[in-house]
Amino acid sequence: MSRILGAPRRLGALALLAALLGLVGTAQAEPYLAVRTGLKCVACHVNPSGGGLRNAVGNAFAQSVIPANDMPAALSGWNGALGSHLRIGGDVRWASTDTAVDGQATSKVNATEQARLYADLQILADKLGVYVDETVGPKVPQREEAYVRASLPDMSWYAKFGQFYLPFGWRLQDNTAFVRQVSGISMTVPDKGIEIGMERPDWSAQLDYTNGPGNVGGFTGHQLTGQLIWLQSWGRLGASTAQVTSTGGARQAYGLFGGTTTGPLAWLAEIDYVGDDGYPEGRRRFMATLLEANWLIWKGHNLKLTSEYYDPDLRVANDQQDRYSLIYEYTPFAFLQVRAGLRIYKGIPQNKFDNRQLSFIELHGLF
Amino acid sequence: MRVPLRVIAAWCFVAVSFSGCGGGSGAGLDGNGRPLGEGDDPNGPLTASFSSIQAHIFTPICSVCHAGASAPQGLRLDATNSYSLLVNVPSREEPGIKRVAPGDPDNSYLIQKLEGHAAAGNRMPYGGPYLDEATIAQIRLWITNGAAQ
């Protein structure tokens, strides 16, 4: 390890390379950092509900607090601002993943998963802006978020109009987490509509009226999504709901989530319950939970341990699934993160796929 | 180094949360986790028929996300809806391409998404593991043969 830490030039070059490669990754968001520091999402991100482009404070935080080492001299001073009205950023993620399923050959995938660029244009400083989150690779460009944001200068109230990710529970980087799959709301499923938000010292709240991600093609309807977060010195608690009206069947989702710290550990927990009428047998009710511990071993070194539970149909017994993850995250410099991890799935014994194991190494470049 | 008691307690909590779990027993269920007799049982080899593909692929893998009122792209891949939302239906991401074009697997968006060369979006199943060649070959064959229900 000392040899690695003693090679800042090589790692600095790697960070620069990663940043120049294409800028990817699913929109970065690590809510444990907010819990660990006691900060709101809006403290570090342009988007008040978190994820994506960082603001000036977020860039300074990412350069000074998170990484193990100082910024390479060539890259120091970057805060995302291009002039007084435009701010940009990006993410790039490469991953090598091995998947083992009993009785099958281990599959291996090495790929650049995604490259993204973010931009925020301040038309009227701190009052009116345009935000864009665009996937630029490895395939054709695709719009993830694009909205107009109007706000009071202190962000005590704001509104977003356009296409954006919906607020529901912890905005995890891992979009395959059970709670994100079950809720149907993650940073892979943007929606179009309007969001009204409120930011107060102890409270954050969002209320969204959108089309509903499933209301396309032959299905029509809308989705009402709401979230309320209470912040205290010991941590935070939140509640979410999503009410979907659809010609294909109504859906109601409810979530409770919280976070706190115990010494070097930052904890996240969430429980989601969903009832959905859009299944062949009629209404299906399911539930998922998440318990995540993040251990700050040293500055720049985080060990993440998660335990997840998923009941795909509360009416059916013996069908539960679990998932356990152990992930080591090393952030040598502000623009680079290396993640290595293992995920173990546990499901019914007659389904080998639900009992698979994933091991992976990821390289994230972000700026 | 002295480890604070609260850290030990926290990790004990983690250890406890990891023990005693490990998935359902599967008693009374088919391979898709559904009650026996409710749907096609995925036991047995995958064949190039819609019912087999539904039982082996769409129901257990795809419909984890692609089901219900919040199905991404409105694509529900449960046993009741999948055929009518796949065959001869334009893709939402690439409207010029049908999700399943009978007789033409290369120009079927489903195949492009499964093989990872669709023009837009992520390879499916999202987050992997991706389907192996032999499995995709059966889906291709079903489409080549006319994508019958």
Interface residues (C-beta under 8 A of the other chain):
Chain A: T97 T99 V101 Q104 S107 V109 E113 Q114 K139 V140 Q142 N175 T176 Q181 G184 I185 T188 V189 G212 P213 G214 N215 V216 G217 G218 F219 G221 Q223 A242 V244 S246 G248 G249 A250 R251 A253 T262 G263 P264 L265 W267 V274 D276 D277 G278 Y279 P280 E281 R284 L291 A293 L305 S307 Y309 P312 D313 V316 A317 N318 D319 Q320 Q321 D322 Y324 K346 G347 I348 P349 Q350 N351 F353 D354 N355 R356 L358
Chain B: P4 R6 V7 A9 A10 W11 V14 S17 F18 C21 G22 G23 G24 S25 G26 A27 G28 L29 D30 G31 N32 G33 R34 P35 E38 N43 P60 I61 V64 C65 A67 G68 A69 S70 A71 P72 Q73 G74 L75 R76 D78 A79 T80 N81 L85 V89 R92 E93 A118 A119 A120 G121 N122 Y126 G127 G128 P129 Y130 D132
